[in-house]
Amino acid sequence: MKRLLGALIFAGVLSTAFAPSVAHAAARVYVRVGPPAAIVEVRTAAPSPRHVWIAGYHRWDGNVYVWAPGRWELPPPHHTAWVAGHWTRHPDHGWYW
């Protein structure tokens, strides 16, 4: 019984040590300056009828906003949906993606 208990505790410690951290996924970086207006892009021809357009956006590189151009991508698998990223203003902290 002591061996079983010890093994369970050891397994719990290992799973905690090697589990992905949820805090990293939820961490937000706030930018005090709002993003510039979006750049109007000219879409090229789609590579195939299945491709969808992902619009360009301004990304924060740590110092300034940099334009990430739009691109054609294949849609996500069935039963999933694409939600375009966007900047949101927090009243106390600034802007976050």
JOPE-V537592 format. One record per pair of residues at least 6 apart in sequence whose ideal C-beta (glycine too) atoms are under 7 Angstrom apart, sorted by sequence separation. I is the first residue (numbers start at 1). J is the second residue. If there is no record, write none. Layout:
((I J) (I J))
//
This chain:
((59 65) (76 82) (89 95) (90 96) (58 65) (59 66) (75 82) (88 95) (58 66) (87 95) (88 96) (58 67) (59 68) (43 53) (87 97) (56 67) (57 68) (56 68) (85 97) (56 69) (56 70) (41 56) (55 70) (54 70) (39 56) (53 70) (54 71) (38 57) (53 72) (54 73) (51 72) (52 73) (36 58) (51 73) (35 58) (51 74) (52 75) (50 74) (47 72) (50 75) (46 72) (39 67) (41 69) (57 85) (31 60) (36 65) (41 70) (55 84) (35 65) (35 87) (34 89) (30 90) (35 95) (34 95) (32 94) (30 93) (31 94) (30 94) (31 95) (30 95) (30 96) (29 96) (28 96))
//
